Amino acid sequence: MIQLQSERFANSYYHKLGEGFPIVLLHGFAEDDRIWDKQISVFQTLYQVIIPNIPGTRKSALPIEKMSMELIADFINEILIQEKIETCILFGHSMGGYAAMAFLEKYAYKLAGLGLVHSSVYSDTEEKKETRRKGIKILQEGGKVQFLKALIPNIVSPHSKDKCKQEIESHLTSALEISPESLIAYYEAMLNRPDRSHLLLNTDLPVFIFAGKDDVAVPVQTSLQQSYLAKHTYFELINRVGHMGMYEAVDLLNESAIKYVNTVLSKTT
């Protein structure tokens, strides 16, 4: 792990692997850098891969500032500055995709492409906000284990539960390492994020959207709706996949992401 030399994000870390064009893989809620392991093993043979641990996960300390998608975007920007990276392709999973949209809003000039993996450009519905508020209450009352054991196995497709037992268990184990304070901070940040759909309408960047038909966190209708927003969209909707394509559909995600990156690079070089 590499430590980010930053006063604002003290004791924060990321990985850097491989050589070539920089690809940033940003994890989501109740995850850390390890959620991308099955992508990293392939991508690092083709590109330079940057894998941050969002402040509050693994070895990265929760910052003093109030958590927000904009704050995570600033964190990614500081990593790029430290690594002297002028342009990258940024992939974000779920909450990482929300932060990627904040990055697009603040630092679009640093992006050659943007990937949303099981994520949404829209703000939470009122129903979703209420679900998050209930989750916050459970976490505040000391129910982290109960909360995560209910959440993680149920965000994969029913077709993946037997096939991905080991991956689900590993995901849960790593999630349990995250403090309740961090989980609450992320939920509050997601609950308060704005609708950023207009950014896709106005961008000329090629946008990659990877979605699962069985995703209960990002409904298929949401994925379909946002797939029409950008001028240049590379859209993959996968059968029998829920919210965790990184281990539910490893080959499909890797192949489609690599094809997207190579298409972007062919047009920028």
N, C-alpha and C positions, 0 to 999 in steps of 0.2 A: 504493500500500500504506500501511496505517496501522500504526505501531509500537505494540505493547502496552507501556504504562508499568508495568513490573513488575520487581521485583528477582528474583523467583523464576523468571520466564521472560524473562530479559534477551535483547534482540535478537530478539524474536519479532514476527511480522507477520500481518496479515489485511487483507482487502478489505471495504468496505462500499459497496453499490450500491443504488439505487432508494429508494423510499419506501413506507411502509405497515407491515403487520404483519411482525415480524422472522422470517425463515427462515434457519437456519444450515445450511450444507452442509459436512459434514466428510469429507475425503478419506480414502482407505485406504492400505494398505502399497504402497510403491514408486510413490507418486503425490504430487502437490501440488495446489494450488488449481485449476490449469488443467484437471484432469480433469473439472471441472464446467462448462467453457466453454459447452457446448451447452445447458445448463440455465440458466445465468446470463443469457444473452442474452434469454431469455423471462421468467424469474422476476423480473428487475429492473424489468420494466414493470408488474408487479402488486404486488410486495412489496418490503420492505427485505430485502436479501440480505447475510448475513455469511458470508464464505468464509475460514476460517483456514488458515494453513499450520502444520500440527502441528510443534512443536519438533523440529528435526533435518532439516526439508525446506526447500527453496528458501532464503529469507533468514532463516528462523527457526533459531536456534542450538539445538543439542542441550543440554538442561539438565544441571546437575551431578547432580541427583537421578536415581535409577534409574528408567528408563522403565517406565510401567505404564498401564493403561487408566484408572485412577483419576487419575493425573497429568494425562493428556490432558483428562479431565473437569474438573479444576481449572483447566486452561488455558482451556477454553471459558468456564467461569464467570467468570474474570477479564476476558475480553473483554466478556461481558454486563454486568459491573459497570462497566467503563470506558465502555461505550456507554449506560449507564443503561437497560438492557433488563430489564424485570421478568419477561416471559413470552415464549417463542419456540416455534417448531416446529423440532425438530432432526432432520435427515436425516444418516445416516452410511452410507458405502459400505464394506463389508467390514470392515477393521480400524476404520474410522470408526464402524461400527455397534457393534462391541465397546465402543468408548469411549462411544458414545451410551447403551449399557446401563449403564455405570458412572456416567454423568451421571444417568440415571434413578434409580439407587440413592442417589446423594448429593444430588441437586438436583431431585427430582420436582416440587416446588412451582413451579419455573421453566418447566415444560413444559406447553404446550397440546396437543402432539401429538408423536409419535415415529415416524420413518421408518427402516426397515432396508432398505437397497438391497444385494442380494446379500450378506447378512450372516447371522449366527447368534447366538442367545442362549445356545447351549450351549458348554461348554468343549471343548478339542481332544480328539479320540479319541487313543488311544495311537499308532495308525498316523500320525495327523497330527502328533503331537508328534515322532515319529521323523523325519518328513520335514522338519520345521522344524530339528531338530538337525543333519541333514545339510546343510541350507542354510546354517546358521550356520558349520559347518566350512568349506564352500566359500568363504564370505565372509572368514573369518579367514585363509584361505590365499591371499588375493589374487584370488579368482575372481569378482569382482563382475560384470564384463562377461559372462562365461560364464553366470553365474547368472541375470541379468536377461534375456539373450537367449533363454534356455531357458524362462523363466517367462512373460513377458508375451505373446508370440504364441500361447501354448498355453492361456491362460485365456479366450479368446474362443471362441465356437461355431465349428465348422468352416465353417458357412454364412456367417460374418462375415469370414473371413480375406481373401478377395478384395475384398469390399465395403468393408472398413474398413482397407485397407492403409495409407493415409495416417494415420489415427488411431492405429493400432498403432505406426507408426514414431514419431509425435509422443510417444506415451505412453512408448516406450522411451527416446527422447532425454531426456525430462524425468526419467525414473527414473535414468538414468545420472549425473545431477547430484547424486544423494543419496549421501552418504558411506557406505562399508561399515559404519562404526561406528554410524550411525543405523539402517541396515537390520538389523544384528545386535540392536540395542537393541529395535526393534519386534518382531522375531521372538521374542526372549526374553520380552517383555511379553505377546505373544499366547499363547505356550506356557504361561505361568504364570497366565493369567486364569481366574477361577472360572466355573462354570455359573451363569448368571443367569436361567434360565428361570422361576424362581419369581416374578421381578419382573413378568413379563407376566401370570402367573396372578393376581396381586394388584392390578394397576393398573386404574384406571377410564379411563385415557387411551385415546383412539383410536390404534391402531397401524397404520402403513402398512408392508406387506411387499411388496417387488418382487423377483421371482425369475426366473431363466432355466432352462428345461428342460435346457439343455446345460451348465450350470454345473458344472465339475469341482472348484471350490474349496468351494462350498456345495452339496452334492448336493440334488437335487430332493426327496428324501425328508425331508431336514432342514427344508427350507422348508415342505413340507406339514405336518410335525409341529408346527412352531412357529406355524403359521397358526391353530391351534385353541386356543392358550393364552390369549390376551387376550379380554376380554368383547366388545371392539369392534375388529375387525380388518378392514382394507381390503387384500385380497390380490390380487396380480397375478402370474400365472405365464405366462411368455411363451415360445412356441415359437421354436426356432432362435436362441436367445440364450444366451450363456454368462455370464461374470462381469462383463461391462462394458457393462451396459445404457445407461450414460451416452453411449456412442457407437455401440453395437450396435443400440439400439432407442430412438433419440432422441425421436421423436414419441410413442411409446407411454409412455415414462417421463415425459416432460413433461406429457402430457395427464392421465395417471393421478395424478401428484403434485399437479397444480393442482386437479383435482377433489377430491382428498383434503383439501388445505389449505382450499379454499373450503367444504367440508362441515364441517370443524372450526370454521372461523371463524363459520359461520352458527349454530353451536350455542353459541358463546361470546360472541356480541355481542347 
